[in-house]
Amino acid sequence: MTTEERLVWIMGSPRSGSTWLLRMIIHPWQPDKTATGIGSAAGFRRSGPPVVPINESYFPLHMAPLNEITIGSRPGKLNDLRSADPNYLLSAAWQSSWHEPLRRLALQRFAAQADLAADRHRLGAEPLIVVKEPNGSHATDMLFELLPGSRLIFLLRDGRDVVDSMLAADGPGGWRARRSESAAVASEAERLAYVRHSAWLWLLRTEATERAVAALPPTQSLTVRYENLLADTAAELGRIDSWLGLNRSVGELTKIARAQRFGSLRNRLRRNKGVRAASPGLWRDNLSSSEAAAVEALIGDKLAALDYPV
C-alpha cells in the first residue's frame, strides 16, 4: 500500500473520546510525544498491532487556522473565508502551485515517522498510520481533497456533551485551565459566550467532516458514535478493528475494552490528560437553562438531523 492508503484519520470534534479510541486501536502500545509516536512504556512489550499513532499533527490547523471563525460564519469550506484573496498562501488562484507540493510534504512527513516506528518497534513493512486530529476537524473536507486516498473515522458525539466537556476543561479547576496562563471561564457572561462559540465550532467541524464522508467511497469512511462505543465498547471496537484490517480476536477486543475503560484509568491520567466521567447527557446537569437554550438554538437542527433528541 502507498503511504496515502495507509493513512487513517480520526476526525469529528475534541472531547469526543478520540484519545480513548486511539488507545484502544494501538493497545498495548500507548501514544506519546516520542519520535515514533509510541510511548516509552511500550518498550516493555515485545509486540503490538501494526499501527503508528500520530496524536495531533496540527496539519489541518496549519491549512485552515481558526482565527477568523465567528458565530454565524458558515462557509462551505473554512478555506473559503480567504481563498478568494490572491495574497493568501492557499488561495484558489494559486492552487496549481501549492496543492501538489503540500500533498508531497504531508505524505513524506508521515512516511518518515511510520518508517522509523516500523523499524524501532518491529511493526512490519507497511503499518497503518492512524492520525488523531479532532481539533483540525473543521478542515476535514480540505484534508481529503488533498489526500483523497486516505481513510476517515468520523467520531461523532452529541454536541451538547462536547460543549459541556470543553467548559469543564476551561472552567475553574479544569485540567486545561490549570495549565493555561489565561483566567478560567467563570462568570455567567463568560460561560454563555464560551458555550455559544464551542457549539458553533462543533457545528463547523461536524459539517466539514460530513462533507468529507459524502465525497468518499463508502469503503473509505466509517462513522462511529461515541455513545455506541461507550455502550458496547467491545462490539464497536470489533467493527472498527475489522474495517482497519487488524482482525484481533473477540477475546483480545474484550480484554482491550476492559483495560481501557474509564474506571480502569489511573488517577494521574484523569488529572493530567483531561479524562472525564464518560456519561452521555451530563450537559443537562452542568449547563444552565440559558446556556442549554443558547446551544440548542445554534446546533439543534443538526442534532435532530443526526437523531439526537432535542
LINKA-V470664 format. One record per residue. N is the residue number from 0. OMEGA is omega in degrees with one decimal (999 if undefined). Layout:
# LINKA-V470664
n=(N & N)
omega=(OMEGA & OMEGA)
This chain:
# LINKA-V470664
n=(0 & 1 & 2 & 3 & 4 & 5 & 6 & 7 & 8 & 9 & 10 & 11 & 12 & 13 & 14 & 15 & 16 & 17 & 18 & 19 & 20 & 21 & 22 & 23 & 24 & 25 & 26 & 27 & 28 & 29 & 30 & 31 & 32 & 33 & 34 & 35 & 36 & 37 & 38 & 39 & 40 & 41 & 42 & 43 & 44 & 45 & 46 & 47 & 48 & 49 & 50 & 51 & 52 & 53 & 54 & 55 & 56 & 57 & 58 & 59 & 60 & 61 & 62 & 63 & 64 & 65 & 66 & 67 & 68 & 69 & 70 & 71 & 72 & 73 & 74 & 75 & 76 & 77 & 78 & 79 & 80 & 81 & 82 & 83 & 84 & 85 & 86 & 87 & 88 & 89 & 90 & 91 & 92 & 93 & 94 & 95 & 96 & 97 & 98 & 99 & 100 & 101 & 102 & 103 & 104 & 105 & 106 & 107 & 108 & 109 & 110 & 111 & 112 & 113 & 114 & 115 & 116 & 117 & 118 & 119 & 120 & 121 & 122 & 123 & 124 & 125 & 126 & 127 & 128 & 129 & 130 & 131 & 132 & 133 & 134 & 135 & 136 & 137 & 138 & 139 & 140 & 141 & 142 & 143 & 144 & 145 & 146 & 147 & 148 & 149 & 150 & 151 & 152 & 153 & 154 & 155 & 156 & 157 & 158 & 159 & 160 & 161 & 162 & 163 & 164 & 165 & 166 & 167 & 168 & 169 & 170 & 171 & 172 & 173 & 174 & 175 & 176 & 177 & 178 & 179 & 180 & 181 & 182 & 183 & 184 & 185 & 186 & 187 & 188 & 189 & 190 & 191 & 192 & 193 & 194 & 195 & 196 & 197 & 198 & 199 & 200 & 201 & 202 & 203 & 204 & 205 & 206 & 207 & 208 & 209 & 210 & 211 & 212 & 213 & 214 & 215 & 216 & 217 & 218 & 219 & 220 & 221 & 222 & 223 & 224 & 225 & 226 & 227 & 228 & 229 & 230 & 231 & 232 & 233 & 234 & 235 & 236 & 237 & 238 & 239 & 240 & 241 & 242 & 243 & 244 & 245 & 246 & 247 & 248 & 249 & 250 & 251 & 252 & 253 & 254 & 255 & 256 & 257 & 258 & 259 & 260 & 261 & 262 & 263 & 264 & 265 & 266 & 267 & 268 & 269 & 270 & 271 & 272 & 273 & 274 & 275 & 276 & 277 & 278 & 279 & 280 & 281 & 282 & 283 & 284 & 285 & 286 & 287 & 288 & 289 & 290 & 291 & 292 & 293 & 294 & 295 & 296 & 297 & 298 & 299 & 300 & 301 & 302 & 303 & 304 & 305 & 306 & 307 & 308 & 309)
omega=(174.4 & 176.1 & -178.6 & 179.9 & 179.2 & -178.9 & 174.9 & -177.1 & 171.4 & -175.2 & 176.3 & -179.8 & 169.4 & 177.6 & 179.5 & 179.1 & -176.3 & 177.0 & 177.0 & -179.7 & 179.3 & 179.4 & 179.7 & 179.8 & -174.2 & -179.1 & 7.8 & 171.8 & 173.2 & 178.6 & 179.8 & -177.6 & 175.1 & -178.0 & -178.6 & -174.8 & -179.1 & -172.9 & -176.2 & -179.6 & 179.3 & 179.1 & 178.2 & 178.8 & -179.5 & -177.5 & 176.7 & -178.3 & -179.8 & -175.7 & 173.6 & 178.9 & 172.4 & -171.6 & 177.6 & 175.6 & -176.6 & 178.2 & 177.5 & 178.8 & 174.9 & 179.0 & -172.8 & 178.3 & -175.1 & -169.1 & -178.4 & -177.8 & 172.6 & 179.1 & -177.2 & 176.4 & -175.3 & -178.3 & 174.7 & 170.0 & -177.5 & -178.9 & 179.2 & 179.7 & -178.3 & -168.5 & 179.6 & -179.9 & -176.3 & 177.9 & 179.0 & -174.0 & -177.4 & -178.7 & 179.7 & -177.4 & -176.6 & -175.7 & -178.5 & -178.8 & -176.4 & -172.1 & -175.8 & 175.5 & 178.9 & 177.5 & 179.2 & 178.8 & -178.4 & -176.9 & 179.3 & -179.6 & -179.2 & 178.7 & -179.2 & 179.4 & -179.5 & 180.0 & 179.2 & -179.7 & -179.6 & -179.7 & -173.6 & -175.5 & 176.0 & -176.2 & -176.0 & -171.2 & -173.2 & 179.2 & 171.2 & 176.7 & -175.3 & -175.5 & 176.1 & -171.0 & -175.7 & -178.5 & 177.5 & -172.4 & 174.6 & -179.4 & -178.1 & -179.2 & 175.8 & -178.7 & -176.8 & 166.9 & -179.8 & -175.9 & -173.0 & 179.3 & 178.1 & -176.7 & -171.8 & 165.6 & 177.6 & -179.5 & -171.7 & 176.0 & 176.1 & -176.4 & 178.9 & 175.9 & 175.5 & 179.7 & 179.2 & -178.7 & 178.3 & 178.3 & 177.7 & 179.6 & -173.6 & 177.6 & -179.9 & -179.9 & -179.1 & -174.4 & -179.8 & 177.0 & 180.0 & -178.6 & -172.0 & 175.1 & 179.7 & -177.3 & 176.8 & 176.0 & -170.2 & -173.6 & 179.8 & -179.8 & 178.6 & -179.7 & -177.9 & 178.0 & -178.4 & -176.9 & 177.6 & 179.0 & -179.7 & 177.8 & -179.4 & 176.5 & 176.7 & -179.5 & -179.7 & 179.6 & 179.8 & -178.3 & 178.3 & 179.2 & 175.4 & 179.3 & 178.0 & 177.9 & -178.1 & -177.1 & -176.5 & 169.3 & -176.7 & -177.8 & -175.4 & 177.9 & 178.2 & 178.1 & -178.4 & 175.5 & 177.8 & -176.9 & 177.2 & 178.4 & 179.1 & -175.1 & -179.9 & -170.2 & -175.6 & -179.0 & 179.4 & 177.3 & 176.6 & 177.2 & 178.9 & -178.6 & 178.9 & 179.5 & 178.3 & -177.9 & 179.6 & 170.8 & 173.1 & -175.2 & 177.3 & 178.6 & 178.1 & -178.5 & 177.4 & 178.2 & 179.3 & 179.3 & 179.7 & -177.6 & -174.3 & -179.1 & -175.0 & -174.6 & -177.0 & -177.9 & -176.5 & 179.2 & 177.9 & 179.4 & 179.0 & -177.1 & -167.2 & -174.2 & 174.7 & 176.3 & -171.9 & 179.9 & -176.3 & -175.0 & 176.9 & 178.0 & 179.1 & 179.4 & -179.8 & 179.9 & -168.4 & 177.6 & 175.3 & -179.8 & 179.3 & 177.5 & 178.9 & 178.8 & 179.3 & 179.1 & -177.4 & 176.4 & -178.6 & -171.5 & -177.3 & -179.8 & 179.6 & 176.9 & 179.8 & 180.0 & 179.1 & 177.0 & 168.3 & -179.6 & -179.4 & 999)
